[in-house]
Amino acid sequence: MTTPLRRQYLDLKRRYPHAILFFRLGDFYETFDQDAETAARELDIVLTSRPVGKNQRVPLAGIPHHALDSYLAKLIAKGYKVAICEQMEEAGQGKQLVERQVVRVVTPGTLVEDNLLQRGTNNYLAALAPSTGSLAGQAGQAPGDGPSTGLRTGQVGLAYVDVSTGEFACTQLAGEAAAAELDRLGPAELLLPQGASPPEAVKATLTPLPAPAFDEGATAERLLEHFKTPSLEGLGLAGLTPAAVAAGAVIAYLQENQRALLPQIGRISYYRADGFMGLDALTRRPLELFASLRPDAPDSSLLAVIDQTRTAMGARLLRRWLGQPLLDVGEIGRRQDGVQLFFDSAVRRGRVAAILAKLPDLERIVSRVGAGSATPRDLVALRRGLELVPDLQRMLDDDPSTELRTGLVSAEGRRRVHEELVGGLHPCRDTAELIAGAIADAPAADVVIRPGFSEELDALRSTARDARQFLADLERRERERTGIKTLKVGYNRVFGYYIEISKANLKAVPSDYQRRQTLVGGERFTTAELQDYEFRILHARERQEELEESLFRQVCAQVAANGDRIRDTAAAVALVDALCGLAEAAVRHRYVRPTVDDSDVIAIRDGRHPVVERALSGSASGGFVPNDTDMASGDAQVIVLTGPNMAGKSTYLRQVALIVLLAQIGSFVPAAEARIGVVDRIFSRVGATDEIAAGHSTFMVEMLETAAILHSASRRSLIVFDEIGRGTSTYDGMAIAR
């Protein structure tokens, strides 16, 4: 027969079978059974056991409640999901079992805690919905017609959310293109229909959901209810069923596991995945866009070279830009104008960077406020950040014209860039003033609300603050009244306030003293006056804690109500930071503004590989040797590069691709001069990233990848082949060339 506590645990565990259940018992979170064995192994903690009935014990492993975040981070990093169960009431005398509830389920894709997140990287929860109808009537489907097939063929829906920033977006794309888009996003967690297989090489934690989560009608209703919109047309999702289904599945998952996170998700945007340059995993990795292929040089990536941002928001935006190079010449030009604004003025660049360096992560703070997990220090940081916004506006308004080289940006262009940058910067003075008036500058554990904000709270604090003086006065008066010079007034948690009299003086105790406790060396008493004061002081402290918590939550609610404007400000700050950072990188590394147009020309004079150039700077081997590139349709459509080993052929190939990519994110480029005709996709097949497929030789893998590239490439694609068919005979090479 099991104990009531065991039954309570099992009831909760049945509701969350796929999560490790952290079960609060006093000052510890305990895990049992298989969860305990997993926790002990992954967290390197002691595995013991606990009796749960007659002659029955189960595995047990626990952690202190105050160390939750550090242990949680380890489990989440390893892809586990954790259900946090809290005690919902104080354990009272005679009460055998306190109420417990799971208050949140923490998964890799639903993190909001700063210590669990990377500063400059988004943490996405994504959902992939199969083509319309592939989930309907699964029981009657023929083999191969289930959701897995639906994820590989036709139009699929992809939605993703970063609950730590409130970003929510969706798209609709061909099933075969989903893998590349997921590789770009790099979600921490991917939601799929039960029984579906994910695209190849997805590294996210996979979470299968039952078919109703992807039901077309239910997901539409879920979206309309959440966004308070009468139709999908109001969300820009009319006729985009797979995209809407994927977005609805994300909402369903959050409703089930992290309902508190939903209020800050107030917007959804639709984007066309084919509206950006195509880059698949086989291209991103060898080009080392985000991470180096060398474990001994983690900073040798393109992002590490160009990232001169000062804020977490700007760093995340720049990372997104690098993963989504633009195709629209006008949009590229507008972004270049923004970079030029800061490139032309060292004064503006320096002043803006100095302000940006002081700004906190506004996006993530306001999301924690909306989720109810913000701390008083979060609000203080938010206030100080908002107070810097007017300074940032002034720095952007000031025009140090003596430094401007305006030949590359028209007056209209400068005006447009200025409006885009300054227009989204809302100082949110009402929010900043609310926080300034309500929250102490350096909030302590027991003083969060600023004195003067609440008369009732001030009075309660005064009562608590005066307690020491009252007790000292009472002790003095009682000594005088009784003549007992050793009389002491004290307090302990069991008996409360007391008057202590030694044995030698018990005969002098007044008749109005009431005995409370007998000691070896004396006795403790109370009086009507002391009891009355004890009631008032303890009630005041209890009420003070309740009121302080209530006032803090009220302030958070008012701040959260202004969340959209704060997010707009955060987005504007990120834009300023990303543009200013690209300008700083251009100045530091001697980059130039390229001409980007709709031609079929790639003309680069004295081009340099941005990552290799930085690695060689200051080295004894000398600097990077620049190279020219001239390509266009017709006779100059192909460059066949030959030369001895270690002559720099692979570096040159990557260099051309990186310069094109930089140009299309709106960045300046490492060259003396460059003209880039917009490229719709970059393909690469570079030998350094060989992966031998199961049952296939290196040569077969190369040929399959090459065939796929040639099949997918358009007349505007850039293809980089490095030593295709290396190691084969002369005749094999001639066959490949034909």
VENQUI-V971366 format. One record per run of one state. SS is the DSSP state (2 for helix, 1 for strand, 0 for the rest). FROM is the first residue (numbers start at 1). TO is the last residue. If there is no record, write none. Layout:
ss	from	to
SS	FROM	TO
SS	FROM	TO
This chain:
ss	from	to
0	1	1
1	2	2
0	3	3
2	4	15
0	16	19
1	20	25
0	26	27
1	28	32
2	33	43
0	44	47
1	48	53
0	54	55
1	56	64
2	65	77
0	78	81
1	82	87
0	88	99
1	100	106
0	107	113
2	114	116
0	117	124
1	125	129
0	130	137
2	138	140
0	141	146
2	147	150
0	151	154
1	155	162
0	163	166
1	167	174
2	175	185
0	186	188
1	189	193
0	194	204
1	205	209
0	210	210
2	211	214
0	215	215
2	216	227
0	228	231
2	232	235
0	236	240
2	241	257
0	258	258
2	259	264
0	265	268
1	269	270
0	271	272
2	273	275
1	276	276
0	277	277
1	278	278
0	279	280
2	281	287
0	288	301
2	302	306
0	307	311
2	312	323
0	324	325
1	326	326
0	327	328
2	329	343
0	344	345
2	346	356
0	357	361
2	362	371
0	372	375
2	376	397
0	398	400
2	401	403
0	404	405
2	406	408
0	409	410
2	411	423
0	424	428
2	429	438
1	439	439
0	440	448
1	449	449
0	450	454
2	455	465
0	466	466
2	467	482
0	483	487
1	488	492
0	493	495
1	496	502
2	503	508
0	509	513
1	514	518
0	519	521
1	522	526
0	527	527
2	528	561
0	562	562
2	563	589
0	590	591
1	592	592
0	593	594
1	595	597
0	598	601
1	602	607
0	608	609
2	610	616
0	617	626
1	627	631
0	632	648
2	649	664
0	665	668
1	669	669
0	670	672
1	673	677
0	678	680
1	681	686
2	687	689
0	690	697
2	698	712
0	713	717
1	718	722
0	723	729
2	730	737
0	738	738
